[in-house]
Amino acid sequence: MPVIVALGISSIVALAAVRADALTRDGAVAAILVGTAVLYGTGWPGGGMLAAFFGFSTLVGRIALARGKAADPVTERRNARQVLANGSAAALGALMELRVTGLGLWIVCGALSAAAADTWATSIGGFSRTDPRHLLSGRRVIRGTSGAVSFLGTLGALAGASTVALAGGLAGGGTSLVIAGVSIGFGGMLLDSLLGASLQGRFECPRCAATGERRIHTCGTPADRVGGLTWLDNDGVNALSTGLAALAAAGAWWTWAR
């Protein structure tokens, strides 16, 4: 697809997402960059997977928000950091299609399947009637805790990865791409949870005694680090997991499809 056409389509979609309150303004700029790269590199097949990820993930998040089940009850609008954390690996991978036919499409599928799995796990997991368990300790923890998993959230992750992978398969990637996308996407979600449980920064508000992943608590008080790496937040974890999922997809393509 010509780059000017890819840029035009991405701009229209991003502006519509801003109007729909699904993206912030800086998020729209990031989405234009990601969308242009994916469409330019992989054309409509990659664009279809990107649309499946963003469209259905936004819908699932909106449903969770409306039912009061969202991890962050404030908004489901994605900013630039969130867009790039979830989409940079797919964008860079898509450009590989210009050099090696088929490789870019597999990378986009793996990266976006992992991003969708994590997003759906969080949103769907909010509907669980029981509190999730910490992935490493197995203890019950409050909802929204990094590294927490639930049975319902796990099913949501599988559904999210399947949605993107099926979009790639229907767009011409075939059955092997679907299998790889679902497997890598689900594995990416587990890796995301593992990183969240072990390395992601954890903070405690000295005023409210509430723990979470934010350096500044919602009450406005600077929080103290109680675990993990100070610099590694949720966006960093997402970027790492989607990046590793992209590498896994490249390896799967090299093994099965080249």
C-alpha angles and dihedrals in degrees: 000000000000112000094235091055091047090050092049095049092046092049093051093049093046093050090049089051090053090051089050089052091242095118136035117229094260088044089057091054090051091046090053090054093048094043094048092051093047094047094043093049104037105015122208096343091059091040090054092055091047090050091049091051098046099035100047095036090054091048093050091047092049091052091051091048093049091050092047092247099114118121088226108038094191104074146332094214112126118225127204095271092053094046093050093043091056100033110032095085091050092047094051092042092051090062089061087071087072089064104031120028112232098011096090093050092054092048092050090049094050096045096045093042089056091047092049093047092054094045094048092045090057095045099041092040088062089071093061113120091216130055115260125251127242108253094227105032099031090222122139110257135180118275115271094033112144111251094021120135136188135185093246091047090051090054088049090054091052091049092049094050090046092052094057094039093050090050088055092047093050090048090061106281094113134214095305091059091050092052092046093045095051093045096045093041093052091045090050090055091052090049090049090053092047092051090046091051096046116022108019114105116260122198138189126209109231089207102048099021087226120143126216146126099276123100089208112046120225089255088063097251120131107246128223121238111247100170147351128034116321094220097046110089132165093278090053091050090050091050092050095047095046090045092053090045088055090053090048090051091051089052091049091051090050091051102041113015113032 
